[in-house]
Amino acid sequence: MIKKTNQPKMKKANQQINILNELNSDLPLKNKAIKTIVVVVLEHYKIYSYSINVVAVGDETLRKMKKKYFNKNLYTDVISFLLEKNSNFIEGEVYICPKVIKVNAPEYASSFKKEFARVVIHGILHLLGYEDETDEQKKEMRNTENKFLKELNYDN
């Protein structure tokens, strides 16, 4: 018989990723693939405790959010909201618009699937503090996205 000890139990890290699709169409990546992207990016930055929602919405929904929260009346492919972040935990929401991503993909000589993966990475990078206001910031973010696309085999 094994004797019980009074050692404290290790608390399991909170690792929650929800994929919510508010559209009546399939996404170009399966939920499992989207979750893998999120985990790879977060764990690269040594974030092992998280609660992330990735929400697919229509173009008008995202345009209205962009206007309301960022005072910019334009269509966009992704918006991120950091809800909580400390050294051990990150909570956030990433809203993506497949319709805008599909339109943008050919402009970047990219497939819909690859561009969708890039936008998910982009949204997570925003949660981690990356900015893309200046040309230098945009270049750094694009290089980081490309690095993750390659690591995740979306670079073809």
Stockholm file with secondary structure:
# STOCKHOLM 1.0

chainA/1-156         MIKKTNQPKMKKANQQINILNELNSDLPLKNKAIKTIVVVVLEHYKIYSYSINVVAVGDETLRKMKKKYFNKNLYTDVISFLLEKNSNFIEGEVYICPKVIKVNAPEYASSFKKEFARVVIHGILHLLGYEDETDEQKKEMRNTENKFLKELNYDN
#=GR chainA/1-156 SS CCCCCCCCCCCCCCEEEEEEECSSSCCSSCHHHHHHHHHHHHHHTTCCSEEEEEEECCHHHHHHHHHHHHSCCSCCSEEEEEEEECSSCEEEEEEECHHHHHHHGGGGTCCHHHHHHHHHHHHHHHHTTCCCSSHHHHHHHHHHHHHHHHHTTCCC
#=GC SS_cons         CCCCCCCCCCCCCCEEEEEEECSSSCCSSCHHHHHHHHHHHHHHTTCCSEEEEEEECCHHHHHHHHHHHHSCCSCCSEEEEEEEECSSCEEEEEEECHHHHHHHGGGGTCCHHHHHHHHHHHHHHHHTTCCCSSHHHHHHHHHHHHHHHHHTTCCC
//
